[in-house]
Amino acid sequence: MSLVTTAVSANTLELIDNVADTVKRKYGATKALAVHLCTELASFTVYDANMVATEIEWFDIEHSDTREGAKPTLEVAQAFRDSLRKAGHKNPSVEWKRVRDEGRAHTRALAIASGELVEGEGEEGSGANAKRGLNLRLIEELTKLYKACKKDEKVLTDEQASALVRITNALQDLKVDPSMIK
């Protein structure tokens, strides 16, 4: 009878850690690019036949868009795909979609934090099973805590005041300006 071992070798664990580190760095880089593009790429306005204005954000622009306002985003998208192709990526459009999705989530989180959008409003598939990104969840929850602390700021204990400072710093780390929270 042979003895079967289930221990994972040190080499295998090292390779697994390398993959995990790469995934972590990739996610961070994707998120950082999306947040940057939210500030760098301007939205533009289009009007329908009834002269109703619609604001178009960079992450809503498709690769086939021919409008003048879409050109800066399309140039960034092409540079992104070219760079990934050069690095050997087989389908850079999938990665570009991830960047766009992160930009959408970031913009939504900022709108919720500033009071422009009510949590749960305009969500596709909203409900208990709706998948929300970690960044959005953090901003939503920290915003709730921030509002609660600010409401009772004059009667906070020292510990609660200290927590408010940390909550404020956490929001700033997530690129949310607490002074914009209503």
C-alpha positions in Angstrom: 0.0 0.0 0.0 1.4 3.4 -0.9 1.3 6.5 1.2 -0.3 9.5 -0.3 0.7 12.9 1.0 -1.5 16.0 0.7 1.1 18.6 1.7 1.7 21.3 -0.8 5.3 21.8 -1.6 7.2 25.0 -0.8 7.8 25.5 -4.6 4.1 25.2 -5.3 3.2 27.6 -2.5 5.7 30.1 -3.7 4.2 30.0 -7.2 0.7 30.3 -5.8 1.8 33.3 -3.8 3.3 34.8 -7.0 0.0 34.4 -8.9 -1.9 35.9 -6.0 0.5 38.9 -5.8 0.1 39.4 -9.6 -3.7 39.3 -9.4 -3.6 41.8 -6.4 -1.2 44.2 -8.3 -3.3 43.9 -11.5 -6.5 44.7 -9.6 -4.8 47.7 -7.9 -3.5 48.9 -11.3 -6.9 48.6 -12.9 -8.6 50.5 -10.1 -5.9 53.2 -10.1 -6.2 53.7 -13.9 -10.0 53.9 -13.6 -9.9 56.5 -10.8 -7.4 58.5 -12.8 -9.5 58.4 -15.9 -12.5 59.6 -13.9 -10.6 62.9 -13.4 -8.7 63.1 -16.7 -11.4 62.3 -19.2 -14.2 64.8 -19.4 -17.8 63.8 -19.9 -19.8 65.3 -22.8 -23.4 66.1 -23.4 -25.5 64.9 -26.3 -29.1 66.0 -27.2 -31.8 63.8 -28.6 -34.5 64.9 -31.1 -36.5 66.6 -28.3 -33.4 68.5 -27.1 -33.2 66.4 -23.9 -29.6 66.5 -22.7 -27.8 63.3 -21.7 -24.4 63.3 -20.0 -22.0 60.7 -21.5 -19.2 59.5 -19.2 -15.9 58.0 -20.5 -16.8 54.5 -19.3 -20.0 54.5 -21.3 -18.3 55.1 -24.6 -18.2 52.1 -27.0 -15.3 51.4 -29.4 -17.6 52.2 -32.4 -18.6 55.7 -31.1 -17.9 58.4 -33.7 -18.9 61.4 -31.8 -16.3 64.2 -31.3 -16.6 64.0 -27.5 -15.7 60.3 -27.5 -12.3 60.8 -29.3 -10.1 61.3 -26.1 -11.6 58.1 -24.5 -11.2 56.1 -27.7 -7.5 57.2 -28.0 -6.9 56.1 -24.4 -8.7 52.8 -25.0 -6.6 52.2 -28.2 -3.3 52.9 -26.3 -4.5 50.6 -23.5 -5.3 47.7 -25.9 -2.1 48.3 -27.9 0.0 48.2 -24.7 -1.6 44.9 -23.6 -1.3 43.3 -27.0 2.4 44.2 -27.0 2.7 42.5 -23.6 1.1 39.4 -25.1 -2.4 39.7 -23.8 -4.8 37.7 -26.1 -8.0 39.8 -25.4 -7.2 43.3 -24.1 -10.8 44.4 -24.7 -11.8 42.3 -21.7 -9.3 44.2 -19.5 -10.6 47.5 -20.9 -14.1 46.5 -19.9 -12.8 45.9 -16.3 -11.3 49.4 -16.3 -14.6 50.9 -17.5 -16.5 48.9 -14.8 -14.2 50.2 -12.1 -14.6 53.8 -13.3 -18.4 53.3 -13.3 -18.3 51.9 -9.7 -16.0 54.7 -8.6 -18.2 57.4 -10.1 -21.3 55.8 -8.5 -19.7 55.6 -5.1 -18.7 59.3 -5.3 -22.3 60.3 -6.3 -23.7 58.3 -3.3 -21.2 59.9 -0.9 -22.0 63.4 -2.1 -25.7 62.9 -1.9 -26.3 63.2 -5.7 -27.5 59.6 -5.8 -29.4 57.7 -3.2 -28.1 54.2 -2.4 -30.0 51.6 -4.4 -31.2 54.1 -7.0 -30.6 53.2 -10.6 -29.0 49.9 -9.8 -29.4 47.1 -12.3 -30.3 43.9 -10.5 -30.5 45.7 -7.2 -31.5 43.6 -4.3 -29.9 41.2 -1.8 -28.0 39.3 -4.5 -26.7 42.2 -6.4 -22.9 42.1 -6.5 -21.2 45.3 -5.4 -17.5 46.1 -5.6 -15.5 46.4 -2.4 -14.7 50.1 -3.1 -18.4 50.9 -3.5 -19.3 49.0 -0.3 -16.5 50.8 1.7 -17.5 54.2 0.5 -21.2 53.5 1.2 -20.6 52.2 4.7 -18.0 54.8 5.7 -20.3 57.5 4.4 -23.1 56.2 6.7 -20.7 56.2 9.7 -19.4 59.6 8.8 -22.9 61.1 8.6 -23.9 59.5 11.9 -20.8 60.8 13.7 -21.2 64.3 12.2 -24.8 64.5 13.3 -23.9 63.9 16.9 -20.4 65.5 16.7 -20.9 67.7 19.8 -21.6 64.7 22.1 -19.0 62.2 20.8 -16.8 60.5 23.4 -13.1 60.7 22.9 -13.1 57.2 21.4 -15.9 58.1 19.0 -14.1 61.4 18.0 -11.0 59.3 17.3 -13.0 56.9 15.2 -14.5 59.9 13.2 -10.9 61.0 12.4 -10.1 57.5 11.1 -13.4 57.3 9.1 -12.6 60.7 7.5 -9.1 59.5 6.6 -10.4 56.3 5.2 -12.9 58.2 3.0 -10.0 60.5 1.8 -7.9 57.4 1.0 -10.8 56.2 -1.2 -10.7 59.6 -3.0 -13.9 60.9 -1.4 -13.9 64.5 -0.2 -15.7 64.3 3.2 -16.7 68.0 2.9 -18.9 67.1 0.0 -20.9 64.6 2.0 -24.3 66.0 3.0 
